[in-house]
Amino acid sequence: MNTPNVEAVKQDELNCWRIRHGKAEVLVAQQGAHILSYQIDGQPPIIWLNDKAEFRTGKSIRAGVPVCWPWFGKFERNPSSVQAMYTGAQPAPAHGLVRAMDWQLGNIESEADGIKVEFKLPYPEGGLPGWPHEVDLTLTLHLADQLHYSLTSHNRGTDSVTLSQALHSYFAVSDVRNVHVDGVAGLNYIETLDDWNTASQSGDLHFAGETDRIYLNAPPQLSIVDPSWERRIVLTSTGSRTAVIWNPWIDRAAALPDMDNDGWQRMLCIETANVMDDIVTLAPGESHTLGVSVASKPL
């Protein structure tokens, strides 16, 4: 059994933990239980740590794996059952309420083939702002020959709760114009850049412009094929039937203050999600786990 290697570090204003197993390293911020990077020694990064990301208290981070919860994306685009959970007087922020909150470091365990680390966000006294529902959150990270991370929502209240969510993963690529996504051929998707109309994917997904699509009834496994880096990033999801694929491209990236003008070339988001008809309803006492395993394999 190996000894857990978890080290407290700082990233500008934020408290973080550096977690290592063998040649693999993950950096996680306490704020948002936000995975910032994942890399294996001698290889290009797998999860993208944006060069211009701002690591400031109370500011959401554009990099790594933001946790979007208890709703995903623009609040008004969520189903009415998700919107009904919010009672706040202030406009509901995009991507939910927990990205800028401090989570607690939970159990750290050695496993036969790696390390398991938990990050917890217990139901706060009085509830989240405008969201008074008793749901505890746990982000669990397993680091072994691949990385697995999962988000468990546990309803410990007396009423049912409905939510949407996503593990909003930014993956590092050599150049998004030269990679493609395998596993989406034949799927229906919502084209958010075309008035949210539904279309059908023909073949693998290649990139030649801004992309923001919600793939419906997605299979458990998708891959980012990157010939320049001679690798395939294999994503295996659990607890999800939706995948959101996003790249801002030139104009949108130029308008983002926390991304280099050419940063869009080096990243591709594939978000493991519960959105649209794939939202989650938890009866009292019920739990749901949304997860993804990330493995880098040679072509």
C-alpha positions as CSV (number, residue, x, y, z in Angstrom):
1,M,0.0,0.0,0.0
2,N,1.5,3.4,-1.0
3,T,1.7,6.4,1.3
4,P,-0.7,9.2,0.3
5,N,1.2,12.2,-1.1
6,V,-1.0,15.3,-0.5
7,E,0.7,18.7,0.0
8,A,-0.8,22.0,0.9
9,V,0.3,24.8,-1.5
10,K,-0.9,28.3,-2.6
11,Q,-1.9,29.4,-6.0
12,D,-1.9,33.2,-5.8
13,E,-4.7,33.9,-3.2
14,L,-6.1,30.4,-3.1
15,N,-5.3,27.5,-0.8
16,C,-4.7,24.3,-2.8
17,W,-3.6,20.7,-2.5
18,R,-1.0,19.0,-4.7
19,I,-1.8,15.3,-4.9
20,R,0.8,12.9,-6.4
21,H,0.8,9.2,-7.2
22,G,3.7,7.8,-9.2
23,K,4.3,10.1,-12.1
24,A,0.9,11.7,-12.0
25,E,0.0,15.0,-10.3
26,V,-3.3,16.8,-9.7
27,L,-3.7,20.3,-8.3
28,V,-7.0,21.1,-6.5
29,A,-8.1,24.4,-5.1
30,Q,-10.1,24.6,-1.8
31,Q,-12.3,27.2,-3.4
32,G,-14.9,25.2,-5.4
33,A,-13.1,21.9,-4.9
34,H,-11.8,22.9,-8.3
35,I,-9.4,20.6,-10.0
36,L,-6.9,23.0,-11.6
37,S,-4.6,20.6,-13.5
38,Y,-3.8,17.0,-14.2
39,Q,-0.5,16.0,-15.7
40,I,1.8,12.9,-16.0
41,D,5.6,13.6,-15.9
42,G,7.1,13.8,-19.3
43,Q,3.7,14.2,-21.1
44,P,1.7,17.3,-22.1
45,P,-1.0,18.3,-19.6
46,I,-4.3,16.5,-19.7
47,I,-6.5,18.9,-17.8
48,W,-5.9,22.5,-18.9
49,L,-4.5,25.1,-16.5
50,N,-5.3,28.3,-18.3
51,D,-2.2,30.7,-18.3
52,K,-4.4,33.7,-17.6
53,A,-6.8,32.2,-15.1
54,E,-7.3,34.4,-12.0
55,F,-6.9,32.7,-8.7
56,R,-8.6,35.2,-6.5
57,T,-10.9,34.7,-3.5
58,G,-14.5,34.7,-4.5
59,K,-13.9,34.6,-8.2
60,S,-14.8,31.6,-10.3
61,I,-11.8,30.1,-12.2
62,R,-11.8,29.6,-15.9
63,A,-9.6,26.4,-16.1
64,G,-9.5,22.9,-14.9
65,V,-12.8,21.4,-13.8
66,P,-15.3,23.9,-12.3
67,V,-18.2,22.2,-10.4
68,C,-21.5,23.7,-11.8
69,W,-24.2,23.0,-9.2
70,P,-27.2,23.1,-8.5
71,W,-27.8,24.3,-12.0
72,F,-25.8,24.5,-15.1
73,G,-25.3,27.3,-17.6
74,K,-27.7,30.2,-17.8
75,F,-30.3,29.8,-15.1
76,E,-33.2,30.8,-17.4
77,R,-32.3,28.0,-19.8
78,N,-32.9,25.3,-17.1
79,P,-36.1,23.4,-16.9
80,S,-38.8,25.0,-14.7
81,S,-38.4,22.3,-12.0
82,V,-34.8,23.4,-11.5
83,Q,-35.7,27.1,-11.6
84,A,-38.4,26.5,-9.0
85,M,-35.7,25.5,-6.4
86,Y,-34.3,29.0,-6.4
87,T,-35.9,31.6,-4.1
88,G,-33.3,34.3,-4.1
89,A,-34.1,38.0,-4.7
90,Q,-30.9,38.4,-6.7
91,P,-30.5,37.2,-10.3
92,A,-29.3,33.6,-10.3
93,P,-25.6,33.4,-11.4
94,A,-24.6,31.2,-14.3
95,H,-23.4,27.7,-13.4
96,G,-24.8,27.7,-9.9
97,L,-23.7,28.6,-6.4
98,V,-20.7,26.5,-5.3
99,R,-17.8,27.4,-7.6
100,A,-16.5,30.2,-5.3
101,M,-17.2,28.5,-1.9
102,D,-14.5,26.9,0.2
103,W,-14.9,23.2,0.5
104,Q,-13.4,21.0,3.3
105,L,-10.7,18.5,2.8
106,G,-12.2,15.1,3.9
107,N,-10.8,11.6,4.0
108,I,-7.4,10.8,2.4
109,E,-6.9,7.1,1.8
110,S,-4.3,4.8,0.3
111,E,-5.6,2.3,-2.2
112,A,-4.0,-0.8,-3.8
113,D,-3.3,1.1,-7.0
114,G,-3.5,4.8,-6.0
115,I,-4.9,7.5,-3.7
116,K,-8.5,8.5,-2.9
117,V,-9.2,12.1,-1.6
118,E,-12.5,13.6,-0.7
119,F,-13.6,17.2,-0.6
120,K,-16.9,18.0,1.2
121,L,-19.4,20.9,1.1
122,P,-21.9,20.2,4.0
123,Y,-25.2,22.0,3.9
124,P,-24.4,25.4,5.4
125,E,-26.5,26.8,8.2
126,G,-29.3,28.7,6.6
127,G,-28.7,27.1,3.2
128,L,-27.0,28.4,0.1
129,P,-28.0,32.0,-0.9
130,G,-31.5,31.7,-2.3
131,W,-31.4,27.9,-2.3
132,P,-32.6,26.6,1.1
133,H,-32.4,22.9,0.4
134,E,-30.5,20.4,2.6
135,V,-28.2,18.8,0.2
136,D,-24.6,17.7,1.1
137,L,-21.9,17.6,-1.6
138,T,-18.8,15.4,-1.9
139,L,-16.3,15.6,-4.7
140,T,-14.2,12.4,-4.7
141,L,-10.9,12.1,-6.5
142,H,-9.2,8.8,-7.3
143,L,-5.7,9.1,-8.7
144,A,-4.1,5.9,-10.0
145,D,-3.1,5.0,-13.6
146,Q,-5.9,7.3,-14.6
147,L,-7.9,10.1,-12.9
148,H,-11.5,9.6,-11.7
149,Y,-13.5,12.4,-10.2
150,S,-17.1,12.3,-9.1
151,L,-19.7,14.6,-7.5
152,T,-22.2,13.1,-5.0
153,S,-25.3,15.0,-4.0
154,H,-27.1,13.7,-0.9
155,N,-30.5,15.0,0.0
156,R,-30.8,15.0,3.8
157,G,-33.9,17.2,3.9
158,T,-37.6,16.3,4.0
159,D,-38.5,17.5,0.5
160,S,-37.6,16.4,-3.0
161,V,-34.9,18.5,-4.8
162,T,-34.4,18.9,-8.5
163,L,-31.1,20.1,-9.9
164,S,-28.9,20.3,-13.0
165,Q,-25.2,20.0,-12.8
166,A,-21.9,19.5,-14.7
167,L,-18.3,18.7,-14.2
168,H,-17.1,21.4,-16.6
169,S,-13.8,19.8,-17.7
170,Y,-11.3,21.8,-19.8
171,F,-8.9,19.4,-21.6
172,A,-5.5,20.4,-22.9
173,V,-5.0,19.8,-26.7
174,S,-2.1,20.6,-29.1
175,D,-4.4,22.6,-31.4
176,V,-8.2,22.3,-31.3
177,R,-8.3,22.7,-35.1
178,N,-6.4,19.4,-35.5
179,V,-8.2,17.2,-33.0
180,H,-11.6,15.5,-33.2
181,V,-14.1,13.9,-30.8
182,D,-14.9,10.2,-31.3
183,G,-18.1,8.7,-30.0
184,V,-20.7,11.4,-31.0
185,A,-21.5,10.2,-34.6
186,G,-25.2,9.8,-35.0
187,L,-26.2,11.6,-31.8
188,N,-28.8,14.4,-31.6
189,Y,-27.5,17.6,-30.2
190,I,-28.8,21.0,-29.3
191,E,-27.0,23.7,-31.2
192,T,-27.0,26.6,-28.8
193,L,-25.4,28.9,-31.4
194,D,-28.4,28.4,-33.7
195,D,-31.3,29.4,-31.5
196,W,-31.1,26.1,-29.6
197,N,-32.3,24.0,-32.5
198,T,-31.8,20.3,-32.5
199,A,-29.5,18.7,-35.2
200,S,-27.9,15.3,-35.8
201,Q,-24.1,14.7,-35.7
202,S,-22.6,13.3,-38.9
203,G,-19.4,11.5,-38.3
204,D,-16.8,12.5,-35.7
205,L,-16.8,16.1,-34.4
206,H,-14.1,18.4,-35.9
207,F,-13.6,22.1,-35.1
208,A,-13.6,25.0,-37.5
209,G,-15.4,27.7,-35.4
210,E,-17.0,28.5,-32.1
211,T,-18.7,25.3,-30.7
212,D,-21.3,25.1,-28.0
213,R,-23.4,21.9,-28.3
214,I,-25.4,19.7,-25.9
215,Y,-25.2,16.1,-27.0
216,L,-28.3,14.1,-25.9
217,N,-28.3,10.4,-24.9
218,A,-24.5,10.4,-25.1
219,P,-22.7,7.1,-24.7
220,P,-20.6,6.4,-21.5
221,Q,-17.4,6.8,-23.5
222,L,-16.1,9.7,-25.6
223,S,-12.5,10.4,-26.8
224,I,-10.5,13.4,-27.8
225,V,-8.1,12.2,-30.6
226,D,-5.0,14.4,-30.8
227,P,-2.6,13.2,-33.6
228,S,0.0,15.9,-32.9
229,W,0.4,14.8,-29.3
230,E,0.0,11.1,-30.5
231,R,-2.6,10.5,-27.8
232,R,-6.3,9.8,-27.2
233,I,-7.9,11.2,-24.0
234,V,-10.6,8.7,-23.1
235,L,-13.5,9.9,-21.0
236,T,-15.8,7.4,-19.3
237,S,-18.8,8.9,-17.6
238,T,-21.2,7.6,-15.0
239,G,-24.6,9.1,-13.8
240,S,-24.9,11.2,-17.0
241,R,-26.6,10.9,-20.4
242,T,-25.5,14.4,-21.6
243,A,-22.2,15.8,-22.8
244,V,-21.6,19.5,-23.5
245,I,-18.8,20.3,-25.9
246,W,-17.5,23.9,-26.0
247,N,-14.7,25.9,-27.5
248,P,-15.0,29.8,-27.7
249,W,-12.9,30.2,-30.8
250,I,-11.4,33.6,-31.8
251,D,-13.9,36.3,-31.1
252,R,-15.4,34.9,-27.9
253,A,-11.9,34.2,-26.5
254,A,-10.8,37.7,-27.3
255,A,-13.7,39.0,-25.2
256,L,-12.8,37.0,-22.2
257,P,-10.4,38.9,-19.8
258,D,-9.1,35.7,-18.2
259,M,-8.1,33.9,-21.4
260,D,-5.3,34.6,-23.8
261,N,-6.5,35.6,-27.3
262,D,-5.1,32.4,-28.6
263,G,-6.0,30.3,-25.6
264,W,-8.9,28.7,-27.4
265,Q,-6.4,26.8,-29.5
266,R,-5.1,24.9,-26.5
267,M,-8.3,23.7,-24.9
268,L,-11.5,21.8,-25.5
269,C,-14.3,21.4,-23.0
270,I,-16.2,18.2,-22.7
271,E,-18.6,18.6,-19.8
272,T,-20.1,15.5,-18.1
273,A,-23.5,16.8,-17.3
274,N,-27.1,16.3,-16.1
275,V,-29.1,18.9,-18.1
276,M,-32.2,19.3,-20.2
277,D,-34.2,16.0,-19.9
278,D,-31.3,14.5,-17.9
279,I,-31.8,16.5,-14.8
280,V,-31.7,14.9,-11.3
281,T,-34.5,14.7,-8.8
282,L,-33.6,13.4,-5.3
283,A,-36.3,12.2,-2.9
284,P,-35.5,12.7,0.8
285,G,-32.5,10.5,1.7
286,E,-31.5,9.8,-1.9
287,S,-28.1,10.4,-3.5
288,H,-26.8,10.8,-7.0
289,T,-23.3,10.5,-8.2
290,L,-22.0,12.2,-11.4
291,G,-18.5,11.1,-12.4
292,V,-15.9,10.7,-15.2
293,S,-12.7,8.8,-15.6
294,V,-9.9,10.4,-17.6
295,A,-7.2,8.2,-19.2
296,S,-4.5,9.3,-21.7
297,K,-3.6,6.5,-24.2
298,P,-1.2,6.5,-27.1
299,L,-2.5,6.4,-30.6
